[in-house]
């Protein structure tokens, strides 16, 4: 079940919220936990035991670590390794077997290894990182263990952030799990934030995604250079509005339940460097990698050469975390290369001397080129598409020229593309939609009513689009 589905929007969410608000405050954690179990079991019932069993081990280890006179280093290592091994088994076993098959085939040692492909539990990449951060924070003494197994399972499985984040650290929500208030302001803000995220996904990402899929799924060598760039730009907007839209929906749903999750995106295509980009893109993952991998490796406290090594380790891990394929590792290496390049003093001085507009557009183009590795099915597909971007190889007559013309003149896709450009690059000006707005309480109230009416209209358009769309993928769902 995904947030941008009619089953979730018209069936699950209304029923859940009705029950949640009808219950006394002391029972709301139980309702949230039960709703999260139903949400997860809807798409992957057989993996419920994997989730609950691993959570039980985490909970017991954390209690043991906290009660020990001297925090047990061996125990925390075993607990973290166990979680990593669970992730590796479910997410990477198929990949490793395929690589071993290739090696054996190349060495002429016979047929393929007998192996039944393993299904991937939904959201395992995200909730594994949450579980590891919890164990490490307890070991460091940064946070007390969850007061009950139920509270810990709720932290891991809370459905707004269960499938694709943001990656929530326990110390950010521990107090909210114990006690929180669902005020009318939070509910209104949560509804508005959820609707904006849904619109980003349904009205923008899905439309530009149709163009991207047509270009990336066709034979690259028959594609013109212009078509390749159109497809790449559309995919750059698709992945941003798809993932940031999901994060907006998750944050909005959290507020509807009384939780305040940290932001996960901050206009990343306005970044003026790769370093700046990773301060703005998937912020919860960047924070996790910095706090639990980069800093323990030495961070910036070591020599320049070791800093570069640490960056490469972090981004190779980040690439492999996204998917069990060589193209994801290449994507991580691509970002690691440019981040390392920005650490060179001469390069940094030349870069900083350029106008802000040039740096921003240059970063956007380079980041977009990197998305080729992310979108392609394998390295050969990514390389073939890159060749078309720079008009290398057989040009042919262009891929599906009439289809491309349809996309260019299609009003819904043209509007979606223009909206994506404006929302990605137009300078942001923060405005408060509350009673403290300038102009007095009456003007603030008028703006608040107007914002809520706009939200209702936006929701109606989004539901209408969902009812008629056959194309409704969710990119990060597979991670």
N, C-alpha and C positions, 0 to 999 in steps of 0.2 A: 504494500500500500504506500503510495506516495502522496505528498500534500496536494499536488496538482491533478488529482483525480476526483471524479464526481462522487465516487464511493466515499472517499475521505471527507469531502466538503459537504455533502448532503446527507450522509448517513452517520459515519463514525464521529466526526467532530461535534455536530449538534447534540447527539446522544451523550457523548462524554461530558461536554460542558454543562449540560442540563443536570446530570448526576453530580458532577463536581461542585457546582455552585449550590445545589440543594443540600449537600451534606454539611454537617458542622465542621469547623476548621480542623478538629482533631482527627477526623476521618479522611481528610483530603489526600494525605499521603498514600493511604490504602487505595483510594480511588485512582490516583495518578499511577500507582504501580500496576493495578489491575488493568487499566486502560493501556499502559505501555506494553504489558504482556500480550494483550489482544492484538495490539498494533503490530508487534513483532511476529507473533504467531500467524498473522494473516498471510504473510509471504513466506515464512520459514519456520513452521511449527516444530520440525524435527531438531532445530538448533537451539530451542529453548533450554534444553538440558545442558548444552555446552555453555551457554551464557550463565545459567544459574550455578552450575558446578564450578566454573572458573571463578565466579564471584565469591562463592563460599570459601575457596582456598585463599583468595586475596584477603577476605575478611578475617579469617583465622590467623593468617600470617601477620597482618597488621596489628591485631590484638597482641600477638606474641611479641612482636618487635617493641610495641609500646610498653609492655609490662616487664621486659627484660631489664636488669640493672644496667647493663651496657648493651647498647643497640647491636643486635646480631647482624654482622656484615654478611655472614654466610647465608642466613635466612633470606635477606633481601635479595641477594644475588640469585638464589634458587627460585624465589617467587617471580622475579623479573624474567629470568630465563624461561620459566614455565610459560608465562604469557607470550613471550616471543616465539617459543616453539609451537604453541597452539596456532599463532598467526602464520608462521612459516608452513606448518602442515596443511592448513586449509587453503592458504592463498598461493603458496609457491611450490607445493609438492608436484603439481602437474607440470609446472615450468621446468623443475629440476629433472624430472623423469624424461621430458621431451629433449632436454639438452643431452642427457646421458644416452638416450636413444640415438641422437645424431652422432655422438662420439663413437658409439659402438658400430653404427652403420659405416662411418668413415673408416674405422679400423677393420671393417669386414669381419665382424665377430658375430654375425647372424642377425636374426630378426629383432623385432621390437620387444621391450620388456613387458611382460603381462601386467597391465595396470588398468584399473577402473578409475576414470576421472573423478576427482573429488569436487563436490559442490561447494561454493563459497558462501559462508554465512553472511547475511546482509549486515553491513555496517561494522564488520569485524576490525577493519583497519582503524576506524575511529574509536570504538570503545576499548580496543586494546591499548591505545595510547593513553586514554583516560585512566585505565586501570593501573598502568605503569606509573603515571604521574602521581596517583594516589599513594602507591606503595613507597615511592621514593620520598614524597613529602612527609609521610609518617616516619620513615627512617631518619630523615633530617630533623625531625622535631618541629617541622613547620606547621603541622596540623595534627590534631588528635584523631584517632581512628573513629570511624562512624560508630554511633552509639548502639546501633543494632544492624543485624544482617539486612533487615528490610530497608533501612535507610541507605545502606551501601548499594543494594540492588537498584533502588530508585535512582540514585545518582548515576549509575552506569546506564540504566535502561530507559530513562525518562524520554518518552517518544519524540518530543520536539527536536532533540539533538542526537537521537540514537543512530539514525541511518547515515547521515553525512555531516555531522557536526553542527555548529562549531565545537571544537575539542574543548570541553569544559573541565577545568581543574577543580578538584574537590574543595580547596580552600576558598575558591570564588563563590561556592554555593552552599557550603556547610551550614552556615547560619540560616540560610533560606530554607533548607530542608527541615531544620528544626522548627522554624516559625517564619511565616510570611503573611502579608496582608494583600488581598486582591482588591485594591481600591478601584473606584470607578475611573479614575484617571489612567491607571495602568491598563485596565480592560479596554478603554477607548484607544489608548496608544497602541496596545497589542493588536487590536482589530485593524487599525490603520496600517501598522507595520506589516502585518500578515498580508493584507490586501495588496499593498505596494509590491511585496515580494512575488505574490501570485501573478500580478500583472506583468512584472519584469520577465517572469518565466513564460507565461502563456501568450502575451501580446507582443513580446520582442524576441526572446530566445527561440521560441518554437518557429517563428516566421523566418528569421535569418538562418536558422538551423536547416531549413529545407534547402536553401541555396548551398550551404556548406556541404551537406550530405550528398547532393547531386554532384558537386565538383570532386569531392574526395572519394566517392564510391565509383566514379567512372574511370576509364583507362587513362592514366596521366599523360602518356605520350601522345594522345590524340587531343589534348587540351591546349588551348591557346594560352599565352602568357597572361593576357587580361583576365581570362576566366579563372586561372589559378589564383591571381591576386584577389579577385572578387570572392572566390571561395574561402581564401585564407582570412580576409577581413571579416567575412560573415561568421566564420568559426571563432575568431577572436572575440567578437561580440556575443556569439552564442554561449561560449563557455563562461564568460564573465556574467552575463545576465541570468544564465541558468543557475550557476553556483551561488552568486550573490543573492539572487532571488530566493533560492532555497534557504540561505542563511537568514535573510530578512523574515521569511516565513517562520523559521525556527525561533528566532528572537521574539517575533510577535506572539507565537504560541506560548513561549515561556512566560511572557508578560501576562497573557490571559490566565496563566496558572499562578501568577505571583512571583515568578523567577525573573531575575535580571541577568541575562547572559551578556558577555562582553562582545563588542563589535568584531566582525570577521573580515570586513572589506572597508577600504577608505579610498575610493576613486583611484584604483591602481593604474589606470591608463594615463593618469596625470603625472605619473612618476617621471623623474628626470634622470634616473639611473637604475641599474638592476638592484642596487642596495636599497634605493628608495622604493622600488617596486615591491620587494619582499617585506617592507614595512607596511605595505598597503594591501597586499594580496594574501588571502587565506591567513589572516593575522594569527589565529589560534594555532595553526600548524607552525608558523614561523616562531612564535613564542615558545612552543613545545620543543622544537629543534634547538633553539638557542639555550633554553634552560636545562634540558635533560641530555643534550648531546654535545653541542658546541662548547659551552662553558666547562663541563667536566673534561673535555679534551684539552682544555687550556685557554680556549677563547682567544681574546686579544692580548692575553698576558704573556704570550710566548713570542718567539722570534717571528719575523715576517714569513720565513719559509714554513714554519709550523702553522702559522695562521692560514696560509694558503692550503696546507694539507688538511687542516680542520674544516675549511670551507668545502673542499672537494669531498671529504667524507660525509659531511652533512647533506650535500646536495645529491650525491650518489645514493645515499640512504633514502632521501626524500623522493627521488625518482623511482627507486625500486618499491617504496611504500605505495606509490600511486598505482602500480600495476606490475604483474609478473611477466615482463616482456623486455627485450633489449631496447626497444624504442623509448621506454620510460627511463631506462638507465641513461640512454643518450640524451634525453631531455634534461635530466638532472646534471649530467656532465656539461651540457651546453650552458646552463645557468651558472654552474660552478666556474666555468672558464671566464665568463664575463665578470662575475663577482671578483675573481682573482685578478683579472686585468685592471679592475678599478682600484685595486690595492697598490698598484705601481705608481710611484710618486709622479713621474713624468706624464703618464696617461691621465692621472687624476687632475693635474694642473691644466692640461690641454682641454680636458672635458669641462672643467669648471669655468674656463674662459669663454666657452661657447654660450650664446644666448639661451635663455631658459626654453624658448619655443623649440629651438633646434634640438636641445637635449631631450625634451619630452617626446617629440615626434620620432627621433632616432631610437629612443628606448622602446616606444610602442612598436615600431617596425621590427626591431630585433626580437622583442618578446613574441610578436606575432609569428615571425619565422620559426621561432622555437616551438610554437604550437603544432607545427607540422609533425614533429616527433610524437607529440601527445595524441594527436588525432589519428595518425596512420595506424594500420593494423600491425605493421612490422617495419623493420629498418629499411627494407628494400622499397616499400611503399612510400615511406617518408622521403627517401633519397630521390625517387622518381618525381614526387611532387615538387621537391626543391628545385630539381632541374627545370621544371616547367615555369617556376617563378622567374627564373633568369633566362628563359627562352632557349634552353639547351636541349638538344635531341630533336627527334622528329616532330615537326609542328602540325602535320595533318591539316584538316580543315576546321579544327576546333570541335570541342565536345558539345553535342546537343545545342547548336546555335539557336534553334527556335525556343528551346527550354530556357536558355539564358535570357533571350529577349522577353519571354513571358515574365520572368522574375523581375527584370528591369522595369517593365511597365505595370506590373501588378501593384495596385494601390496599397494593399495590406502589407506587402513586403517592403515597398518603398517607404511607407510611413514607419514601419518597424526599424528599417535601417537608419533613417534620419533621426528617429527617437534615440536609437542606440548611440549615434554620434553625439547628439546633444547631451544626453545623460552621462556619457563617458568623459567629455571634454569641456562642457560648459562650466565656467567658474561657479563654484557652489557658494551660496550665501545662506547661512543658518538662520532659520526663522522659528520662533516659538509659537506654537498653536495652543496657547493657554490664556488664562485670564490676566496674565502679567504683560501682555503685549503692549507696545507703545500705543498711545491713543486712548488709553482708559479701558476700564473693565468692559464697557459696552462694545467697543470696537474689538477687543479681544474675544468676547463671547461670539460676536458675529463671525470672526475668522474661524473660531472653533466649530461653529455650526456649518460654515461653508466647507471646512475640511472634512467633516463627517459626511456631508452630502456628496462631496466629491469621491470619498472612499466607497460609498454605497454604489455610485454610478460605475466606478472602476471595477468593483466586484461583479456587478451585473454584466459588464462587457467581458470580463474574464470568464465567467460561467458560460456566457453565450459562446465564446470562442472554444471553450473546452467541449461543449456539446456538439460542435460541428467539426472539430479537428480530429484527424486520424493520426497526425504526427505529434507525439507528446513524449519524447524521450527525456531521461534525466541523466546527464553525463556522469555525475559523481555517484550515482546509485550503484555502479559496479565496483566501487572501491571499498 
